[in-house]
Amino acid sequence: MLKSLILSLFFTSLVLLKDSVGSEQRFCSAPSEEEDSSSKSQYWKVTNPTLSPLHLQDLPGFTRSVYKRDHALITPESHVFSPLPDWKNTLGAYLVTPAMGSHFVMYLAKMEVLSRSALPPKDVERFIFVVEGIVTLTNVSGNTHKLLVDSYAYLPANLEHSVTCDAPATLVVFERRYASIPNHIPEQIVGSTDKQPLLETPGEVFELRKLLPMSAPYDFNVHIMDFQPGEFLNVKEVHYNQHGLLLLEGQGIYRLGDNWYPVQSGDAIWMAPFVPQWYAALGKTRSRYLLYKDVNRNPL
């Protein structure tokens, strides 16, 4: 009788151990990279992070978010969504604003069924990038563009336009007050990442695409930067430009000042002028991030 009870408990323990090892909800391990994601959009982890925050989200007071004088790391578990002013059926989470010292705004816009954007303030330009769903962009001339995941649009200041969707979609949006210069007028740009050429990066190993023209009318650009696991920036950058960053894929270590932060898909970063910055990609899959950078204007 006792022997049977011991054997029963032994086999029960084996079953529980197997279930525990196979579960994606276990505490001490990250989810398997082998998970079938064929039915998910390319950047689904931006809005559904799968690493440690998922397992620690119920731990009181836990967050990886950090705010300092010259940088900020804003992680998904600390996003605060509220209705975006004048948008219809849309919640927004502001990730970077001038309250930090930036000259631009960066936010996530979660558009629900039958939602519509509002116009930015007067003299403010806008850049949108689709991370989830499908949206329709219509400008004042009635021209329409259907934007899928990995598509984007630049809207010059004071250009009337609307962004609508019939089903839920998520955008990352950059806005800033346009710094005009004589005889240079930017135009609306619509494109997708895969249509942009790879650019040379002397001394570096990452792959670089620039989503906007590099010409004088444009006072900022948005870069897509890809790193394979184990690759890193050779230059330890210190410069006058500001950055707003959203990690679209992968994971790694980001140095900001004297701090070293583990980062993953869905994390956003603000970098003030002259903060030391460096990135190394870790894990088993590519790292890809979206990076705002002010360009083509004298710092004075």
C-alpha positions, 0 to 999 in steps of 0.5 A: 500500500505504501509502495503504491502511494509512493509510486503514485506521488512520484509519477504525479510529480513527474507530470507536474514537472513536465507541465511546469517546464513546458509552460510559457508562464514559468517564472525563471525563463523567457518564452521559447523563441520557437513559438509559432508566430505565423499568425501574428504581425511583424511587431506584435511583441511591441504591444505584447511583450513576452519577456520578464515584465510579463511574469513580474507585472503583478509584483507591487512596485515593479518596473524597469522604467527609469527617468534621469536628467539626460535619458529615460527608459519607458517600458510597457508595464508603466505605460499610461493610456488615456484618450488622445485630445480630439482623436476619435476612439483612440487612446494614447501613451506619451513616451517623450515630451518637452517636459523631459527637455526634448523638442519633440513628442513621441507617443503610441496611439491605440486606434480602436474600431472606427477611429480617426486622428486629429490634426497636430497643432499649428506649425507642427509636423507629424510622422506616423509608423504602423506597428499593428493593424491597417490604417488609411491616410487621407490628405486635403487633396483627397489622396488616400494611402492604405498603410500596413504594418511597417509602413509610414507617412510624413505629414508636413506642418499645416497639411490637413489630413486624417488617419482612420481605421475600421479595425484596431491598429497601433501607431508610433507617432513623432511630432515637432514644431517645424524649423523652417528655412528659406526656400525649402518646403518639405513634401508629404512622404509615404513609404514602407521600410522594405522599400528603403535601400540599405545605406553604407555604415563605415566602421559599423556592422548594423544595417541602416535604412533612412525613412525620409529624404536626407535633403534640407527641407526635412529637419529630422529623419527616422532610422531603422537599424538592424543588429544580428545577435552579438552585433554592437555599435562600434562608436560610443556616441556622444553628439548634439542630436536628440533621439527617440527610440522604439525597440521593434524586435529583439533584445539587448543592452543599451548604455545610456550615460553610466547606466547599462539597461537590459531592453526588449521589444516594446521599450522606448528610450529618450536620449538627450544631447550629449548623453553617452549611448551604445547598444549591443544585441543579445538573444537569438533573433534580430534586434530592430529599432526605430530611431528619431534624430534631428538633422539638417539644422544648425544647433544655434 
